Amino acid sequence: MDGSFILGTDVYLVEAKYEASPTGVGDLHAFHGKVTDKAGWTRGLFVAFEGFTQIGLEAFGRGKRIILMTGEDLHDALGRHIPLSEVLERKVRAAAETGWPFTPLADLFRS
Protein backbone atom coordinates (compact mmCIF):
# COMPACT_ATOMS: atom_id res chain seq x y z
CA MET A 1 0.00 0.00 0.00
CA ASP A 2 1.40 3.38 -1.00
CA GLY A 3 -0.79 5.76 0.99
CA SER A 4 -4.29 6.82 1.92
CA PHE A 5 -6.63 9.81 1.83
CA ILE A 6 -10.18 10.73 2.81
CA LEU A 7 -12.82 11.78 0.29
CA GLY A 8 -16.23 12.51 1.76
CA THR A 9 -16.85 9.84 4.37
CA ASP A 10 -14.67 7.20 2.70
CA VAL A 11 -11.06 6.36 3.40
CA TYR A 12 -9.18 5.38 0.25
CA LEU A 13 -6.12 3.16 0.40
CA VAL A 14 -3.85 3.77 -2.58
CA GLU A 15 -1.69 1.38 -4.56
CA ALA A 16 0.33 2.78 -7.47
CA LYS A 17 2.23 0.69 -10.02
CA TYR A 18 4.70 2.24 -12.42
CA GLU A 19 5.78 -0.73 -14.48
CA ALA A 20 6.61 -1.31 -18.13
CA SER A 21 3.60 -3.52 -18.80
CA PRO A 22 -0.09 -3.47 -17.88
CA THR A 23 -1.11 -4.77 -14.46
CA GLY A 24 -2.68 -8.21 -14.25
CA VAL A 25 -5.13 -9.93 -11.96
CA GLY A 26 -2.58 -11.03 -9.33
CA ASP A 27 -1.78 -7.48 -8.23
CA LEU A 28 -5.47 -6.55 -8.25
CA HIS A 29 -6.44 -9.49 -6.04
CA ALA A 30 -3.56 -8.80 -3.64
CA PHE A 31 -4.67 -5.18 -3.20
CA HIS A 32 -8.31 -6.20 -2.89
CA GLY A 33 -7.33 -8.45 0.01
CA LYS A 34 -5.68 -5.52 1.79
CA VAL A 35 -8.76 -3.35 1.32
CA THR A 36 -11.28 -5.95 2.46
CA ASP A 37 -9.27 -6.55 5.64
CA LYS A 38 -10.07 -2.97 6.68
CA ALA A 39 -13.24 -1.24 7.90
CA GLY A 40 -16.35 -1.35 5.72
CA TRP A 41 -16.10 2.31 4.71
CA THR A 42 -12.65 1.74 3.23
CA ARG A 43 -12.23 1.83 -0.54
CA GLY A 44 -9.21 1.23 -2.69
CA LEU A 45 -7.72 3.27 -5.51
CA PHE A 46 -5.36 1.26 -7.70
CA VAL A 47 -3.37 3.37 -10.17
CA ALA A 48 -1.52 1.44 -12.87
CA PHE A 49 0.38 3.84 -15.10
CA GLU A 50 0.45 1.36 -18.00
CA GLY A 51 -3.15 0.30 -17.47
CA PHE A 52 -4.57 -3.16 -16.90
CA THR A 53 -4.65 -6.32 -18.96
CA GLN A 54 -8.07 -7.15 -20.36
CA ILE A 55 -7.74 -10.69 -19.04
CA GLY A 56 -6.84 -9.27 -15.62
CA LEU A 57 -9.86 -6.98 -15.57
CA GLU A 58 -12.20 -9.79 -16.56
CA ALA A 59 -10.70 -12.20 -14.01
CA PHE A 60 -10.80 -9.58 -11.26
CA GLY A 61 -14.53 -9.25 -11.85
CA ARG A 62 -17.30 -7.06 -10.57
CA GLY A 63 -18.60 -5.68 -7.31
CA LYS A 64 -15.33 -4.75 -5.61
CA ARG A 65 -14.60 -1.78 -3.31
CA ILE A 66 -11.71 -0.78 -5.56
CA ILE A 67 -11.60 1.90 -8.22
CA LEU A 68 -9.05 1.56 -11.01
CA MET A 69 -7.20 4.38 -12.72
CA THR A 70 -4.56 4.46 -15.44
CA GLY A 71 -1.74 6.84 -16.21
CA GLU A 72 -3.77 8.01 -19.19
CA ASP A 73 -6.66 8.86 -16.83
CA LEU A 74 -4.32 10.98 -14.69
CA HIS A 75 -2.78 12.67 -17.72
CA ASP A 76 -6.21 13.50 -19.15
CA ALA A 77 -7.52 14.80 -15.81
CA LEU A 78 -4.52 17.06 -15.33
CA GLY A 79 -4.61 18.26 -18.93
CA ARG A 80 -8.31 19.09 -18.67
CA HIS A 81 -8.00 20.59 -15.15
CA ILE A 82 -10.45 18.09 -13.68
CA PRO A 83 -10.02 17.75 -9.89
CA LEU A 84 -9.17 14.26 -8.63
CA SER A 85 -12.21 14.40 -6.36
CA GLU A 86 -14.51 14.81 -9.38
CA VAL A 87 -12.75 12.02 -11.26
CA LEU A 88 -13.19 9.67 -8.31
CA GLU A 89 -16.82 10.64 -7.79
CA ARG A 90 -17.60 9.76 -11.41
CA LYS A 91 -15.57 6.55 -11.30
CA VAL A 92 -17.33 5.48 -8.09
CA ARG A 93 -20.73 6.23 -9.60
CA ALA A 94 -19.89 4.28 -12.76
CA ALA A 95 -18.69 1.35 -10.63
CA ALA A 96 -21.88 1.48 -8.56
CA GLU A 97 -24.06 1.52 -11.67
CA THR A 98 -22.18 -1.10 -13.70
CA GLY A 99 -20.33 -3.19 -11.12
CA TRP A 100 -17.06 -2.76 -13.04
CA PRO A 101 -14.11 -1.19 -11.18
CA PHE A 102 -12.66 0.52 -14.27
CA THR A 103 -14.21 3.04 -16.61
CA PRO A 104 -11.76 5.19 -18.60
CA LEU A 105 -11.82 8.88 -17.79
CA ALA A 106 -12.51 9.66 -21.45
CA ASP A 107 -15.82 7.78 -21.15
CA LEU A 108 -16.76 9.64 -17.97
CA PHE A 109 -16.05 13.16 -19.27
CA ARG A 110 -17.17 13.25 -22.87
CA SER A 111 -17.06 16.73 -24.33
PyMOL commands that set and color helices and strands:
alter all, ss='L'
color gray80, all
select helices_A, chain A and resi 25-36+54-60+71-79+84-98+105-108
alter helices_A, ss='H'
color red, helices_A
select strands_A, chain A and resi 3-7+10-17+42-48+66-70
alter strands_A, ss='S'
color yellow, strands_A
deselect
rebuild
show_as cartoon
